[in-house]
Amino acid sequence: MSVTGEPLKHPLAELLSAGFGHRYREGFVVTQPGGIVMPAEFLLDAQRILDFPVKEDDVWLVTFPKSGTTWTQELVWLLMNEMDFKTAKEICITERFRYIERMSTLPKATRQGAPDTIQLAADQPSPRLIKSHLPPALLPRQLWSVRPKIIYVARSPTDAATSYYYFNRLVHGISLSLDEFLECFLADVVQFTPYWTSVLEFWNLRSEPNILWNTYEEMKQDVGAVIRKTAAFLGKSVTDEQLHQLEGHLSFSSMRANPATNCSDVMLSLRTSIGLPPPPSDQAFMREGKVGQARLRMSPEMNRRFDQWIQENIRGTGGRARKAKQAPLPMARRAANRCAAHANAHIFGCLGNGCQSPPPDAALDPIVCRAGAEVGGTDFPKSAAPTDLRDSQGGHRNRPRKKWPLVVINPMFKCV
């Protein structure tokens, strides 16, 4: 199977390109398989990524951008390197934990002379630590046969999208307003969108023994619990003293002050490479580190549209309505029963085996959660690699938008 791409055709594509100062002169494409938006330059490397040799002791971290990626990278690196806090403060996380498709996301002019991040990922000593923002269909095929450990981290789409906007302001000097960028995000013309592609596919793979599902909201509410869960998944033990050290090192204030994790030098280098001056003092790679702040920045109309968009994508259209007690997942039944009296629930916040109270500063995405909600679709077979759902149903964003035929009620819900 080879990776191809069709030119992105959407009225907002030109707006986004202009916002980037037309630096991506080759334009953007919709990949096949995968069905996500990437710079045309990605096609130069996509096959190499697909054919990338995977080792059994690899650890892969996959996220949508701005979903707690760096936070999790630092946690995993420390767990896999005997809590070497000294090195974690001296060597940048980008060198300790390789971003495999980094070179493939750069404009053509910037790409020339840039490090070959695919080769750098391959050349790491074992166990190799590799991160990616790609959906299952574009990740190395050997992931599904060799089955190394994979950690997926999800984040509320409103917070992820808004943080992604400020990231693009920092790195690319994007000139769009927040609402203009979010308009492009909802239309699936922003790089790595559609947001739901990898999130829902990995959610369906969460029961695989080599896959761990974490959420940004979970980490914010109880980072200690996430540390222990991740350590157990990686086969590592953590003492109470080490847990205390990790909690301090992984705090937002510590990560933001640490040059090896705040990526200030990397951001400056990227801006310089495309002819931008140093970033303003109010722009930083790590900004707020809070849950729900996006809702305070978005316009009321954009808030309403995100609510509708989330509900459409989560509910799906693949099944007939039936009682929640018939849902295929026991945890889904428990979550639905606990949420039956509530009008709204949060997709990415449920901790453990039921609904939990949100942190006090959480402005949650409303998702209807009721005992009679519709459940549709099926999980991926455990013995098979994930299929590209959008490809299997034909077309992409140049045709009418489809909803996702996947399980609706799920234990990610948090009652509000």
Secondary structure, DSSP 8 states (H G I E B T S, - for coil): ---EEEE---TTHHHHHHHTTT--TT-EEEEETT--EEEGGGGGTHHHHHT----TT-EEEEE-SSSSHHHHHHHHHHHHTTT-HHHHTTS-HHHHSEETTGGGGS-HHHHTT---HHHHHHTS-SS-EEEE---GGGS-TTHHHH--EEEEEE--HHHHHHHHHHHHHHHH-----HHHHHHHHHTT-STT--THHHHHHHHHTTTSTTEEEEEHHHHHH-HHHHHHHHHHHTT----HHHHHHHHHHTSHHHHHH-TTTS-HHHHHHHHHHTT-----TT--SS----SSTHHHHS-HHHHHHHHHHHHHHHH-SSS-B--GGGSS-HHHHHHHHHHTT-S-EETT---TTS-----TT-----B---TT-B-------TTS----HHHHH---TTS------S--S-TT-EE-
